[in-house]
Amino acid sequence: MNLYDLFVSPYKAYSYLDIFLEGSAAFFGILSVYFSIKKNIWVYPTGIISTLIYVYILFNFGLLGDCMINVYYTAISIYGWILWSKNSEDNIHVDVKWAEKKEWIYGILLFIISLILVTIVYYFKPYIDNQFSMEKVNLGLYHLDWANWLDVVTTSTFLLGMWLMAKRRIDSWIFWIIGDIICIPMMIYKGLGITSVQYLVFTIMAISGYVNWEKSFKAKKVQ
């Protein structure tokens, strides 16, 4: 499979609006990561724009299961926006630190609960994708391929990353890096070449974010 098959061929069936929207979602997603590296509260409004565009795209493509997951991301982003607003001295930037043992316990529980909930969504996905009709639909997990199972894991990984980021914890970047790396081949498989490139950029930016936040934390301790 060459680059044309990966990044051009899948878009032949897309409208110009679909391509523009996916490109816009990727742009705002990258912008959101940039603001998160800078510990800037604009990480959330830009991120929400990106996830809402994906909600629209996935809904139009009939991928209602994936659509619901992005609604999930949007809700967590709103939660993070509220927390950062309460903990910002200048209403723009926040201080960061490492997660404590108690937060790791909550985080692990959140990850497990998310795995269960996302698996349930996929169990009902044939019903959801059939416009909530049981006509000629069999419920179950039989329809999942490797990309879907990876999606279950990455959704939970990103949720944990989003929760830790809402708490302004450096550890969040570890989960962003893991999830981003997994998503690169997964998005290519789904025919979303632009989005796969976005996740490659996300991986590089997440590594930069980890280094930047840790450096900021150490500088704060010295003061």
MARKOL-919207 format. One record per residue (C-alpha): x, y, z; residue in one letter. Coordinates in Angstrom, 3 decimals, always signed. Example, Ala and Ser with C-alpha at 12.3 -4.5 7.8 and 13.67 -1.06 7.14 Angstrom:
% MARKOL-919207
+----------+----------+----------+------+
!        x !        y !        z ! resn !
+----------+----------+----------+------+
!  +12.300 !   -4.500 !   +7.800 !    A !
!  +13.670 !   -1.060 !   +7.140 !    S !
+----------+----------+----------+------+
This chain:
% MARKOL-919207
+----------+----------+----------+------+
!        x !        y !        z ! resn !
+----------+----------+----------+------+
!   +0.000 !   +0.000 !   +0.000 !    M !
!   +1.478 !   +3.359 !   -1.069 !    N !
!   +0.913 !   +6.905 !   +0.206 !    L !
!   -1.759 !   +7.533 !   -2.438 !    Y !
!   -3.806 !   +4.598 !   -1.156 !    D !
!   -3.386 !   +5.780 !   +2.431 !    L !
!   -4.019 !   +9.508 !   +2.145 !    F !
!   -5.735 !  +10.237 !   -1.194 !    V !
!   -7.816 !   +7.269 !   -2.304 !    S !
!  -10.122 !   +7.182 !   +0.757 !    P !
!  -11.118 !  +10.821 !   +0.149 !    Y !
!  -12.405 !  +10.262 !   -3.393 !    K !
!  -15.842 !   +9.468 !   -1.967 !    A !
!  -15.786 !  +12.470 !   +0.408 !    Y !
!  -17.352 !  +15.829 !   -0.341 !    S !
!  -15.245 !  +18.989 !   -0.178 !    Y !
!  -17.178 !  +19.909 !   +2.980 !    L !
!  -16.223 !  +16.596 !   +4.646 !    D !
!  -12.540 !  +17.131 !   +3.803 !    I !
!  -12.668 !  +20.743 !   +5.007 !    F !
!  -14.339 !  +19.721 !   +8.273 !    L !
!  -11.854 !  +16.929 !   +8.979 !    E !
!   -8.993 !  +19.325 !   +8.235 !    G !
!  -10.549 !  +21.945 !  +10.534 !    S !
!  -11.018 !  +19.393 !  +13.317 !    A !
!   -7.365 !  +18.356 !  +12.969 !    A !
!   -6.255 !  +22.021 !  +13.001 !    F !
!   -8.171 !  +22.855 !  +16.190 !    F !
!   -6.991 !  +19.594 !  +17.754 !    G !
!   -3.357 !  +20.529 !  +17.124 !    I !
!   -4.034 !  +24.064 !  +18.371 !    L !
!   -5.534 !  +22.581 !  +21.547 !    S !
!   -2.404 !  +20.500 !  +22.208 !    V !
!   -0.246 !  +23.593 !  +21.613 !    Y !
!   -2.197 !  +25.511 !  +24.274 !    F !
!   -1.963 !  +22.582 !  +26.681 !    S !
!   +1.837 !  +22.573 !  +26.311 !    I !
!   +1.769 !  +26.274 !  +27.248 !    K !
!   -0.527 !  +25.494 !  +30.233 !    K !
!   -2.979 !  +27.885 !  +28.633 !    N !
!   -6.703 !  +27.540 !  +29.347 !    I !
!   -7.452 !  +27.920 !  +25.622 !    W !
!   -6.640 !  +24.213 !  +25.418 !    V !
!  -10.293 !  +23.577 !  +26.226 !    Y !
!  -12.298 !  +25.846 !  +23.893 !    P !
!  -10.119 !  +24.841 !  +20.923 !    T !
!  -10.331 !  +21.171 !  +21.913 !    G !
!  -14.107 !  +21.367 !  +22.256 !    I !
!  -14.397 !  +22.823 !  +18.743 !    I !
!  -12.345 !  +19.896 !  +17.420 !    S !
!  -14.394 !  +17.199 !  +19.181 !    T !
!  -17.703 !  +18.812 !  +18.211 !    L !
!  -16.664 !  +18.827 !  +14.550 !    I !
!  -15.805 !  +15.135 !  +14.855 !    Y !
!  -19.234 !  +14.555 !  +16.439 !    V !
!  -20.806 !  +16.093 !  +13.324 !    Y !
!  -18.581 !  +14.170 !  +10.880 !    I !
!  -19.100 !  +10.810 !  +12.578 !    L !
!  -22.847 !  +11.377 !  +12.919 !    F !
!  -23.136 !  +12.120 !   +9.189 !    N !
!  -21.131 !   +9.003 !   +8.360 !    F !
!  -23.509 !   +6.951 !  +10.502 !    G !
!  -20.739 !   +6.067 !  +12.980 !    L !
!  -22.935 !   +6.829 !  +15.962 !    L !
!  -20.884 !   +4.747 !  +18.396 !    G !
!  -17.730 !   +6.747 !  +17.614 !    D !
!  -19.874 !   +9.903 !  +17.620 !    C !
!  -21.044 !   +9.199 !  +21.188 !    M !
!  -17.449 !   +8.716 !  +22.313 !    I !
!  -16.571 !  +12.196 !  +21.023 !    N !
!  -19.565 !  +13.581 !  +22.915 !    V !
!  -17.932 !  +11.876 !  +25.910 !    Y !
!  -14.648 !  +13.701 !  +25.190 !    Y !
!  -16.483 !  +17.023 !  +24.855 !    T !
!  -18.120 !  +16.604 !  +28.276 !    A !
!  -14.758 !  +15.857 !  +29.937 !    I !
!  -13.259 !  +18.925 !  +28.215 !    S !
!  -15.978 !  +21.130 !  +29.694 !    I !
!  -15.189 !  +19.639 !  +33.125 !    Y !
!  -11.477 !  +20.414 !  +32.604 !    G !
!  -12.263 !  +23.956 !  +31.474 !    W !
!  -14.182 !  +24.595 !  +34.697 !    I !
!  -11.360 !  +23.193 !  +36.868 !    L !
!   -8.659 !  +25.201 !  +35.100 !    W !
!  -10.772 !  +28.373 !  +35.401 !    S !
!  -10.981 !  +27.874 !  +39.167 !    K !
!   -7.245 !  +27.250 !  +39.537 !    N !
!   -5.810 !  +29.973 !  +37.299 !    S !
!   -4.504 !  +33.155 !  +38.882 !    E !
!   -4.570 !  +35.150 !  +35.630 !    D !
!   -7.505 !  +33.237 !  +34.067 !    N !
!   -5.093 !  +31.987 !  +31.387 !    I !
!   -2.254 !  +29.894 !  +32.840 !    H !
!   -2.104 !  +27.222 !  +35.552 !    V !
!   +0.546 !  +25.554 !  +37.718 !    D !
!   +1.232 !  +21.832 !  +37.280 !    V !
!   +2.529 !  +18.943 !  +39.399 !    K !
!   +2.774 !  +15.143 !  +39.513 !    W !
!   -0.244 !  +13.025 !  +40.458 !    A !
!   -0.461 !  +11.737 !  +44.022 !    E !
!   -1.084 !   +8.108 !  +45.048 !    K !
!   -4.780 !   +8.769 !  +45.763 !    K !
!   -5.247 !  +10.278 !  +42.301 !    E !
!   -3.616 !   +7.240 !  +40.689 !    W !
!   -6.129 !   +4.984 !  +42.465 !    I !
!   -9.015 !   +7.116 !  +41.201 !    Y !
!   -7.412 !   +7.177 !  +37.760 !    G !
!   -7.146 !   +3.372 !  +37.568 !    I !
!  -10.791 !   +3.033 !  +38.618 !    L !
!  -11.782 !   +5.611 !  +35.993 !    L !
!   -9.835 !   +3.669 !  +33.350 !    F !
!  -11.558 !   +0.387 !  +34.256 !    I !
!  -15.019 !   +1.984 !  +34.338 !    I !
!  -14.330 !   +3.604 !  +30.973 !    S !
!  -13.265 !   +0.249 !  +29.469 !    L !
!  -16.567 !   -1.249 !  +30.624 !    I !
!  -18.694 !   +1.672 !  +29.386 !    L !
!  -17.019 !   +1.890 !  +25.975 !    V !
!  -17.327 !   -1.890 !  +25.550 !    T !
!  -21.054 !   -1.553 !  +26.318 !    I !
!  -21.338 !   +1.175 !  +23.670 !    V !
!  -19.707 !   -1.167 !  +21.148 !    Y !
!  -22.022 !   -3.999 !  +22.239 !    Y !
!  -25.001 !   -1.827 !  +21.264 !    F !
!  -23.186 !   -0.260 !  +18.268 !    K !
!  -25.111 !   -2.287 !  +15.617 !    P !
!  -28.339 !   -0.938 !  +17.152 !    Y !
!  -26.970 !   +2.603 !  +17.445 !    I !
!  -25.562 !   +2.663 !  +13.893 !    D !
!  -28.903 !   +1.371 !  +12.609 !    N !
!  -30.530 !   +4.626 !  +13.720 !    Q !
!  -31.635 !   +3.024 !  +17.014 !    F !
!  -33.647 !   +0.335 !  +15.279 !    S !
!  -33.466 !   -3.390 !  +16.091 !    M !
!  -34.567 !   -4.365 !  +12.568 !    E !
!  -32.117 !   -6.972 !  +11.191 !    K !
!  -29.695 !   -6.198 !  +14.027 !    V !
!  -27.845 !   -8.629 !  +16.291 !    N !
!  -26.289 !   -7.180 !  +19.421 !    L !
!  -22.855 !   -8.281 !  +20.566 !    G !
!  -19.139 !   -7.771 !  +20.079 !    L !
!  -18.831 !  -10.073 !  +17.082 !    Y !
!  -18.501 !   -7.112 !  +14.709 !    H !
!  -15.391 !   -5.666 !  +16.368 !    L !
!  -12.081 !   -5.893 !  +14.519 !    D !
!   -8.626 !   -5.093 !  +15.898 !    W !
!   -9.104 !   -1.360 !  +15.288 !    A !
!  -12.341 !   -1.335 !  +17.296 !    N !
!  -10.722 !   -3.106 !  +20.258 !    W !
!   -7.824 !   -0.654 !  +20.098 !    L !
!  -10.426 !   +2.120 !  +20.064 !    D !
!  -11.838 !   +0.787 !  +23.330 !    V !
!   -8.364 !   +0.929 !  +24.896 !    V !
!   -7.384 !   +4.320 !  +23.452 !    T !
!  -10.705 !   +5.905 !  +24.446 !    T !
!  -10.094 !   +4.873 !  +28.049 !    S !
!   -6.435 !   +5.933 !  +27.816 !    T !
!   -7.391 !   +9.377 !  +26.515 !    F !
!  -10.119 !   +9.731 !  +29.133 !    L !
!   -7.563 !   +9.081 !  +31.871 !    L !
!   -5.207 !  +11.562 !  +30.197 !    G !
!   -7.983 !  +14.165 !  +29.993 !    M !
!   -8.917 !  +13.654 !  +33.640 !    W !
!   -5.298 !  +14.026 !  +34.791 !    L !
!   -4.890 !  +17.094 !  +32.569 !    M !
!   -8.031 !  +18.601 !  +34.107 !    A !
!   -6.256 !  +18.073 !  +37.439 !    K !
!   -3.150 !  +19.733 !  +35.915 !    R !
!   -0.979 !  +16.648 !  +36.417 !    R !
!   +2.236 !  +16.049 !  +34.443 !    I !
!   +1.400 !  +12.328 !  +34.267 !    D !
!   -1.374 !  +13.113 !  +31.779 !    S !
!   +1.173 !  +13.446 !  +28.969 !    W !
!   +2.252 !   +9.822 !  +29.385 !    I !
!   -1.251 !   +8.665 !  +28.457 !    F !
!   -1.523 !  +11.157 !  +25.604 !    W !
!   +1.717 !   +9.804 !  +24.127 !    I !
!   +0.587 !   +6.157 !  +24.418 !    I !
!   -2.857 !   +6.871 !  +22.945 !    G !
!   -1.505 !   +9.033 !  +20.111 !    D !
!   +0.991 !   +6.386 !  +18.992 !    I !
!   -1.732 !   +3.711 !  +18.925 !    I !
!   -4.106 !   +5.979 !  +16.966 !    C !
!   -1.730 !   +6.606 !  +14.035 !    I !
!   -2.164 !   +3.172 !  +12.363 !    P !
!   -5.755 !   +2.893 !  +13.598 !    M !
!   -6.849 !   +6.077 !  +11.782 !    M !
!   -5.072 !   +4.998 !   +8.590 !    I !
!   -7.022 !   +1.735 !   +8.782 !    Y !
!  -10.282 !   +3.700 !   +9.175 !    K !
!   -9.480 !   +5.738 !   +6.056 !    G !
!   -8.900 !   +8.997 !   +7.953 !    L !
!   -5.473 !   +9.918 !   +6.600 !    G !
!   -5.612 !  +13.553 !   +7.717 !    I !
!   -6.480 !  +12.471 !  +11.238 !    T !
!   -3.628 !   +9.917 !  +11.289 !    S !
!   -1.166 !  +12.712 !  +10.452 !    V !
!   -2.768 !  +14.760 !  +13.211 !    Q !
!   -1.999 !  +11.986 !  +15.710 !    Y !
!   +1.611 !  +11.833 !  +14.504 !    L !
!   +1.871 !  +15.570 !  +15.206 !    V !
!   +0.101 !  +14.987 !  +18.534 !    F !
!   +2.731 !  +12.411 !  +19.527 !    T !
!   +5.589 !  +14.838 !  +18.902 !    I !
!   +3.736 !  +17.647 !  +20.680 !    M !
!   +2.833 !  +15.397 !  +23.632 !    A !
!   +6.505 !  +14.544 !  +24.169 !    I !
!   +7.248 !  +18.275 !  +24.063 !    S !
!   +4.399 !  +18.914 !  +26.510 !    G !
!   +5.747 !  +16.345 !  +28.957 !    Y !
!   +9.208 !  +17.926 !  +28.874 !    V !
!   +7.783 !  +21.449 !  +29.163 !    N !
!   +5.491 !  +20.684 !  +32.120 !    W !
!   +8.197 !  +18.804 !  +34.008 !    E !
!  +10.647 !  +21.654 !  +33.445 !    K !
!   +8.040 !  +24.151 !  +34.666 !    S !
!   +7.378 !  +22.043 !  +37.775 !    F !
!  +11.089 !  +21.858 !  +38.642 !    K !
!  +11.495 !  +25.612 !  +38.094 !    A !
!   +8.557 !  +26.265 !  +40.435 !    K !
!  +10.131 !  +24.090 !  +43.162 !    K !
!  +13.397 !  +26.036 !  +42.979 !    V !
!  +11.622 !  +29.356 !  +43.614 !    Q !
+----------+----------+----------+------+
